């Protein structure tokens, strides 16, 4: 699941002025391929797509075994496991959405500009609830790079390609006819939940992992 979540490092657009903080949500359809940063990071690349009209984020697993659908309007998160023909619904806001969440007390400081995957972006130092990262966002809210420390180790992700082509809405909805599984409130994939343990099957590719919080 770590492979899924680190895109599990990519809330509504924050209504502050652009010079105070970046847009934290893309303003149009976009597809981004990321590579992971940090010592010992897996070599796989991660696909991330955004359907602006419905505010749904799709994160594809590197091995092609499935994908996650995060509906930013409802806060719902569903994991689609193709081989098992199963859709697992997580509790509302159970997992962080990389690059798209910040608490009301988060502090943002501009730290220059960069070019990542051929796209210009602005670096921001972000301090939020005891964590600190440096993230580079485009003017229209696309996260191109983020890096920070977690448990003494540096980790992050960086875009290697960006496409602003229109997205096919059908890719952002779970297939019909798949078996539906719902985890109880408070449960996390591969971890304990109320009254028992959440099934590892809800975490494609292994149990849940963490990355620097956004």
N, C-alpha and C positions, 0 to 999 in steps of 0.2 A: 504493500500500500504506500510505502515511502515514495515509490516512483510516481505515484499518482498525486500525492499531496504536495510535493515540493513545487509543482507548478502553481498538491495538497500542499512557498515563501512569500504556482500566479491562486456590500453596503451601498448604499446609494451614492451617487456623485455628491461630494460634499459641497455645500453651498458657500464656501469661503471664496475670497478673491484668489485669482490664479497665482498672484505673487506670494500669497501666504502658504499655499500648499498646492500640490498637483491635483489634477483630476485623477481619481482612483478607479475609474471605470471607462472603458473605450466608448467613444461617442458614435462609432459606426462599426459595421461588420469588419472582422479582422481574423486572420489565422496566423499563429506564431509557432515556430518550432524552436524549442529551447534545448540547450545543453546544460548539464549540471556542473557546478563549480565546487572546488574544494578537494582536499586530499582524500583519495580513495573513492571519489564520486563515480558512480556507474557511468559507463560510456554511452549508454542509450540516450536517444533524444526523445523529447516529450512534445507531443502535439497539443495545442491549445487553441480553441476556436470560440468566437464570440458572436452571438446573434443579437444585434442591437435592438431590433424591433420588439423582441420578447425578453431581453435581458437574461439570456441563458448562456452559461459558460459550459463548454464541453472540453474535457481533458481526456486524451487518449492514452492508454497504457502502452509503453514502448513495445511490448511483445505482441500487441494486437489482440489480446485476449478480451478486451472490453474497454469501457470508457465510463466516465462520471458525468452527470448532468446536474449543474448547480443553477437553480432558478433563483435569480436575485430578487424577483418580485415577491416570492413566497418564502424564501429561505430554505427551500427543500433541496435535498441532495439525494440523487439516485445513482447507484452503481449498476451498470449493465454488464453481465458476464455472458459473453456470446456462447462459449462452449457449453455452459450449463443452461442456457436459455432462461436466465434468471435475472430479475430486477430487484435489487435490495434498496429499500428506502430507509435512509438514515434519519435520526431525530433532527428536528429543525435546527439549523446552524450548528450541527454536531462537529463539523470540521472547518478550519479556517480556509478562506479563499485567498490565495496568494495575490498580493498587489491590490486587493479590493476592499480591505478592511482597515479601519483605524478607529481608536477610541476618541471620544470628545476631548480628551486631555493630551492627545498625541502632539508632539512638537516637531515641526518641519523647518529645516534650514537648507536653503539652496547651497549647492556645492559645485557650481560650474556646469559646463555642458560637455556632451560627448556624442559620438556617432557609433551606433551599435546596429549591426546587420544592415548597414546602409541608411539607417534612419536617425535623424537628430533627436536628442533627448536631453532633459535637464536632470542632473544628479540632485537628489535630496537626501540629507541626513534625517532619519526618522527615529525619534525616541518615543516609545510607547509601552507603558506598563512594564518597565524594567528591561526592555529589549532595545537594541539599537541596530539599524541596518542602513546601508546606503543603496538607494534605488534610483534608477534612471527611467523617467516617464516621458513619452512623447507629449506634445502639446494637446493631443486629443485623447490622452488617458491610457495609452498602451504601455504596459510594463516591459521594458527591454532588458533590464538587468537589475538584480538585487543580490546583495551579499551582506552577511553579518555573522556574528559569533553565536554558537549555541553549545552550551556545556563545554566551553573552552575550545571548540573547533569551529573553523570558518567554513561556511557552506553558502550556496546560492545557486542562481541560474542566470543564463544569458541567452538572449535571442540569437539564432543563427540565420533565420529567415523570417520575413514579415510579408504577408499578402493582404491587401485591402479588398480583395474580390468579394462580391456578394456571397453570403453563405446560404446553403440549401437548408431550409427550415426543417425538413424531414430528419436531418441528422441530429437534431436537438430534442428529439422526443424518443422515449423508450419504444421498442418494437412491440406491436400487438401480439398477444398469444404467449408471452413469456411468463413463467411462474413468478409470482409476486411474493416478496418477503419483506417484512417491516421489523426494524429493530426498535426496542422500547426506548422511551425517553431516558437519557442519561447514558445509554450504551454507546460504545465506540467499537468499530470493527476490530476483532482480535483482542478485545479488552473486556473488563467486567462491566456489567450493567445491572440494573435493579433486578434482584431475584435470580441472578445467575450470570453466565458469561456469554457475551455476544459471539456468534459463530465466526470462526476464521474465514469461512466461505464468503463472508461479506467483504473481505479485503483481498481483491484479486492480486496475485503475486506475493502474498504473505500478509503478515500482520501490519497494523497501522504504525507509521513512523512519524517523526516530527521534524520540523525545520525551523529556522529562525522565524519567530512570530512577526506578523505584519501589524 
